[in-house]
Amino acid sequence: MISSLASVSNEAKIAENVVIESFSTIYEDVVIGKGTKIHPNVTIYPGTRIGENCEIFPGAVIGVIPQDLKFDGEYTTVEIGNNTKIRECVTIHRGTKDKLKTAIGDNCLLMTYVHVAHDCQIGNNVILASYTGLSGHVEIEDWAILEGKVAAQQFVKIGKHAFIGGASLIRKDVPPFIKAAREPLTFAGVNSVGLRRRGYSDDQVRQIEDIYRILYVQNSNISKGISAVRESISACENREEILAFIESSDKGVIRGMI
């Protein structure tokens, strides 16, 4: 159902069973998948691709050009997966020539007043709580949770299943499976509760805890910690994911507890 009070371009591709309520504006070159609901006063700009069964609440602005002085009008997109909820007054900007798109995966929740800048790449099942702001080029892997008023600097990467405490400033990469808080942002333990909720066994959680104990508690720097992990923890998927994340970090990872 499309309200007669909505403004929907004839060049937008709207699937079946889409609801677009009063005073929303859908520009040309927009694709909206079946079963998605657009509440009143939503603005969706050209280049936006929205999946199936999403819900977008009043005041959201999606697909507007980026706030990047290097942007030169190149064709870029915003791509949103299925079953994602975008709450009131969220803003999501198109990509630039860096990645050519800003991407948000399936089953995500972006709460009120979240800002996602150009070229951010957000995985599946990610939660961004109210007033969180992502600068350009931020990467967030699956199942990460950022509490309210978190601010992420450009180009930082947040690993899967990471949990970031409210009002944190993210200036370095956050490895997978951990909790992080304080100022400056610091390792605050393994996200063991979240991991168990998502099906990780007690043995897997204990192994991840052992890895991070070696990295952040028993060693004075990350390089020594990586060597110690390889010597004392048998090779497994979780070990390799953690070490690969840390070793590939351009900005460096957050510090350990003092």
Rosetta blueprint (number, residue, H / E / L):
1 M L
2 I E
3 S L
4 S L
5 L L
6 A L
7 S E
8 V E
9 S L
10 N L
11 E L
12 A L
13 K E
14 I E
15 A L
16 E L
17 N L
18 V L
19 V E
20 I E
21 E L
22 S L
23 F L
24 S L
25 T E
26 I E
27 Y L
28 E L
29 D L
30 V L
31 V E
32 I E
33 G L
34 K L
35 G L
36 T L
37 K E
38 I E
39 H L
40 P L
41 N L
42 V L
43 T E
44 I E
45 Y L
46 P L
47 G L
48 T E
49 R E
50 I E
51 G L
52 E L
53 N L
54 C L
55 E E
56 I E
57 F L
58 P L
59 G L
60 A L
61 V E
62 I E
63 G E
64 V E
65 I L
66 P L
67 Q L
68 D L
69 L L
70 K L
71 F L
72 D L
73 G L
74 E L
75 Y L
76 T L
77 T E
78 V E
79 E E
80 I E
81 G L
82 N L
83 N L
84 T L
85 K E
86 I E
87 R L
88 E L
89 C L
90 V L
91 T E
92 I E
93 H E
94 R L
95 G L
96 T L
97 K L
98 D L
99 K L
100 L L
101 K E
102 T E
103 A E
104 I E
105 G L
106 D L
107 N L
108 C L
109 L E
110 L E
111 M L
112 T L
113 Y L
114 V L
115 H E
116 V E
117 A L
118 H L
119 D L
120 C L
121 Q E
122 I E
123 G L
124 N L
125 N L
126 V L
127 I E
128 L E
129 A L
130 S L
131 Y L
132 T L
133 G E
134 L E
135 S L
136 G L
137 H L
138 V L
139 E E
140 I E
141 E L
142 D L
143 W L
144 A L
145 I E
146 L E
147 E L
148 G L
149 K L
150 V L
151 A E
152 A E
153 Q L
154 Q L
155 F L
156 V L
157 K E
158 I E
159 G L
160 K L
161 H L
162 A L
163 F E
164 I E
165 G L
166 G L
167 A L
168 S L
169 L E
170 I E
171 R L
172 K L
173 D E
174 V E
175 P L
176 P L
177 F L
178 I E
179 K E
180 A E
181 A E
182 R L
183 E L
184 P L
185 L L
186 T E
187 F E
188 A E
189 G E
190 V E
191 N L
192 S H
193 V H
194 G H
195 L H
196 R H
197 R H
198 R L
199 G L
200 Y L
201 S L
202 D H
203 D H
204 Q H
205 V H
206 R H
207 Q H
208 I H
209 E H
210 D H
211 I H
212 Y H
213 R H
214 I H
215 L H
216 Y H
217 V H
218 Q L
219 N L
220 S L
221 N L
222 I H
223 S H
224 K H
225 G H
226 I H
227 S H
228 A H
229 V H
230 R H
231 E H
232 S H
233 I L
234 S L
235 A L
236 C L
237 E H
238 N H
239 R H
240 E H
241 E H
242 I H
243 L H
244 A H
245 F H
246 I H
247 E H
248 S L
249 S L
250 D L
251 K L
252 G L
253 V E
254 I L
255 R E
256 G L
257 M L
258 I L
